[in-house]
Amino acid sequence: RYEEREDFAVVMQPFFRNTLLPLDSNGKPDLSFFAADCFHFSAKGYAEMAMALWNNMLEPVGEKQTYNNFTHDRSKLKCPNPEKPFLSTLGNSGFRNSELKLEKTEPSVPYWAVIVAAVAGVLAGSF
């Protein structure tokens, strides 16, 4: 939809696609990355996600990292450089005039499974 525009771009940032739960030294979930509800991120977890998103925005399309390793190490933060002092888009990643076809991927969970799980959760919670 926006491929032909010179003043606007939409780029998928897949840094969270293959991320695994961070583990502590005992192999259990590292709760320091999560808030008290164990669902939302803590400040440490949000910092990790922010670094991963920033790095993804600097990586060229087709070479973006699809995971986050939760090391809480600021040295992995990437910076723009003189060769690429910009955020990566299809155009400046070399795909503007190529035969790149962005194929739609099927969701990993069918939509009906989400509905069934939600209804089952409401029923189980009401009992």
C-alpha positions in Angstrom: 0.0 0.0 0.0 2.8 2.4 0.8 5.6 1.0 -1.3 5.6 3.7 -3.9 5.6 6.6 -1.4 8.8 8.5 -0.9 7.6 10.3 2.3 6.2 7.3 4.3 7.0 3.7 5.0 5.6 0.8 7.0 8.1 -1.9 8.0 7.4 -5.0 10.0 9.7 -5.3 13.0 9.8 -9.1 13.8 12.1 -8.9 16.9 9.4 -10.7 19.1 8.4 -13.5 16.7 10.7 -16.2 18.0 11.5 -14.9 21.5 11.6 -17.5 24.3 10.8 -16.9 27.9 13.9 -15.6 29.7 15.3 -18.2 32.2 17.4 -17.7 35.3 20.5 -19.8 36.3 18.2 -22.6 37.6 16.3 -22.9 34.3 13.2 -21.3 35.8 11.5 -18.2 34.3 13.4 -15.1 35.2 10.7 -13.1 37.0 12.9 -9.9 37.1 11.8 -9.3 33.5 8.1 -9.3 34.5 5.8 -7.2 36.6 4.0 -8.5 39.7 1.2 -9.9 37.6 3.7 -12.1 35.8 2.1 -11.1 32.5 3.4 -7.5 31.7 7.0 -6.6 31.5 8.9 -4.9 34.3 11.1 -1.8 33.6 13.9 -4.3 32.9 11.7 -6.2 30.4 10.5 -3.1 28.7 14.1 -1.9 28.3 15.0 -5.3 26.6 12.0 -4.9 24.2 12.9 -1.3 23.5 16.5 -2.3 22.6 15.3 -5.1 20.4 12.8 -2.8 18.6 15.5 -0.1 18.0 18.0 -2.7 16.7 15.3 -4.1 14.4 14.6 -0.6 13.0 18.3 -0.2 12.0 18.6 -3.7 10.4 17.9 -4.0 6.7 14.7 -5.6 5.5 15.4 -9.3 5.0 18.1 -9.3 7.7 16.0 -8.4 10.8 16.5 -10.4 14.0 13.3 -12.4 14.9 14.1 -13.1 18.6 15.3 -11.4 21.7 17.8 -13.1 24.0 17.1 -11.1 27.2 20.7 -10.5 28.2 20.0 -7.0 29.6 23.3 -6.0 28.0 23.4 -2.4 26.7 26.4 -3.2 24.5 24.1 -5.1 22.1 22.4 -1.7 21.3 23.1 -0.8 17.6 23.8 2.7 16.4 23.4 4.4 13.0 26.7 4.7 11.2 27.9 6.9 8.3 27.1 4.2 5.7 23.5 3.8 7.0 22.5 6.9 9.0 18.8 6.0 8.8 16.1 3.6 9.7 15.8 0.7 7.3 12.9 0.5 4.9 12.1 -1.6 1.7 13.5 1.3 -0.4 16.8 1.9 1.3 17.3 -1.9 1.9 17.5 -2.4 -1.8 14.0 -3.9 -2.4 12.3 -0.9 -4.0 12.6 -2.1 -7.6 13.1 -5.8 -6.9 10.8 -8.7 -7.3 10.3 -9.0 -3.5 6.9 -10.4 -2.8 5.7 -9.9 0.7 3.6 -13.0 1.2 0.9 -13.1 3.8 1.6 -15.7 6.4 -1.1 -17.8 8.0 -1.7 -17.2 11.7 -0.1 -19.9 13.8 -3.3 -20.4 15.8 -6.7 -20.6 14.0 -9.1 -17.8 14.9 -11.7 -20.3 16.1 -9.2 -21.8 18.7 -9.0 -18.3 20.3 -12.8 -18.1 20.6 -13.0 -21.6 22.0 -10.3 -20.9 24.6 -11.9 -17.6 25.6 -15.3 -19.3 26.1 -13.8 -22.2 28.0 -11.9 -19.7 30.2 -15.1 -17.7 31.0 -16.9 -21.0 31.8 -14.1 -22.3 34.0 -13.8 -19.0 35.8 -17.5 -18.8 36.5 -17.5 -22.3 38.1 
